[in-house]
Amino acid sequence: MTPPAFHGVRWTSALLLAALGAGTVRARRRVRAIPVLPVTPPGSAGLPRAAGWRLLTARGVEADAGTFLAACAHAEREGLRVLDLLPGDLAAERLLGLVRLVDPAGYREDRLGEGRGAGYAVLVAEEVLARAGLEPDGAEPGGPEPDGAEPGGPEPDGAEPGGPRPGGARHDPAELIALVRRLKEYAADATGLVVAPGLSAGLPAEPTGPARVAEMRAQGLPPGALAAAQLGGLALLAGVAARQGRWGAAAAGLYWLQPYLALGGPGSALRPADLAGATAARPVRSLRAAVRTATASTRTAARTEGDDAARAAAYRAELAAGTDRFLEPRRQDCPWCGSLRLSVRVRVPDLLQGKPGRFTLEQCGDCRHVFQNPRLTPEGLDFYYRDFYDGRGGEGAGAVFGRLGAAYRARAEMLGPHTRVSGPDSWLDVGTGHSHFCNAARTVWPRTRFDGLDMGDGVRGAERRGWVESGFQGQFPEFADKLAGRYEVVSMYHYLEHTRDPLAELDAAAAVLAPGGLLAIELPDPESRMARLLGPAWLPWFQPQHQHLIPAANLREALADRGFTVLAEEHGPAHQGNDFVGAVALTATRLAPDPDRPWAPPATPRQRAAAQAVRAAALPVFAGAAVLDAVRTVAARRTDGGNAYRMLARRTSAGAGR
């Protein structure tokens, strides 16, 4: 009898082979997609003047005038304002790590994508440095001038105008990596990568543990978690190689040979100087690097325990008076319809940050409106928002918003059938935060003027980055008279649920819109099936930040009262695929809050160990939840029954308001 075609296949090894094979092909494709600078003599015709450009380099890296001028020519030809230069002999593992993070083919077009670089040299337009608040030499304003340079004086002897400065400021690789991440925000669609064959990385050496930690953090990556994942992956490969015969040996062998398979052979301008050694010794080097990173990450965390001391002291002083003052008296009636038929829908602590307090969402038995009761005071809002979207939590929040480009573009595209082909002239995004939506929406409506309004100072930063033309900071109703009739479009994406009085916000939108203008709104749907299934662990309850969750029927009625006609309503397309992952995250946080949160007493060793154990146990649960969310998203899009909804309405009359 003939054995089945896949008889004897070890599926763990087969999956590893598939994953490693796909990763190898992807890395090879991405490396070959990086453009290459020509080796151009500095005196050749057609090269641009160097004025207006700065080349910032890592310590020990020297760029000749030909490389600098060729980079300037490439940047001007391609319309780039920030250009990271990759040495032609860049170390193999550093190159593989870079192409895991960025796809050169779509890097420039991804306006929300994070800036990525190798940490050796970066060419920057001086106007970008200025908008980013940096001096032309790359130093922070007020910092020291590079050696041999007088403020505002001539270039040091032998330097090209605007080019690399002999004896000038030099940076650590981590500093340059962090700088590129920052600068891409100021050149969202004008940042690129290029191979510079004339630039050498020098003799490659394995980075120390602290250097690896610094570079990972500069990339916005968690070094401890990645080191643990790398150690786990190596252990898995060793296990399958020892226990799963030829299939396991094939998986381990593919991992071993991956650097050469991805980077070797013809067709690549990048020739890592250490390719042979990096391939031959890969398992040993990977194990050593992971151990060094894990050790350095632990030591760095221990050294920085005192960094939050001032923040912790401020929180302790603020909490000494308790949290009761952060809540208003409980109201007896529904703020939407005035009904007295109220019942508790959810009662939870702060599962987002683990700050002290307990919060209740009540539901109206007549209109089904869900609202926070008792409601946070303005002082309470300030306390619970602090260190979430900015401060301690700012980088994490920015990373999450930066991955929502497809959702942002879908919101902008909803207006297509209801506006001019060229798009609206003016658009105000209310509750814009750091204006990630406006930045992404420019790919859909490039001729539209986008302005933003928000309570936080992130809107000012968005104005400096060029993500909005004008940024207004404050409460929307306070700007209603000043901005009356100015905009063709007003958007409120996941904004109304955060407000103290959503009806007043709708009144302001009606005032700010020109006659015939469009109002676009997106909200969590409290009628979602998942809200009932997951109960307090449903992420969009988002306590204590969400104060009102509005059923779609209520919003339609409120818009009609204000002279709006609803043009389109979407439920499935607005679905956010985070129901199950969010439930796991909230549950894990509830069981083991962040031990380093500065608003809590210092964690004991037992509490730290418990938090680590819960996080480790949650990893496979997160994987399962991600699969469930993918299935749920497909179902939601097909059945038009997601966890959120979008509504687009046109202002057709003055309306009565409330």
Beta strands, then each sheet from edge to edge (+ up, - down):
strand 1: 53-57
strand 2: 82-87
strand 3: 121-125
strand 4: 191-196
strand 5: 342-349
strand 6: 358-364
strand 7: 370-372
strand 8: 426-430
strand 9: 449-454
strand 10: 471-473
strand 11: 487-493
strand 12: 513-524
strand 13: 548-549
strand 14: 564-570
strand 15: 644-651
sheet 1: 1+ 3- 2+ 4+
sheet 2: 5+ 6- 7+ 13-
sheet 3: 10+ 9+ 8+ 11+ 12+ 15- 14+
end
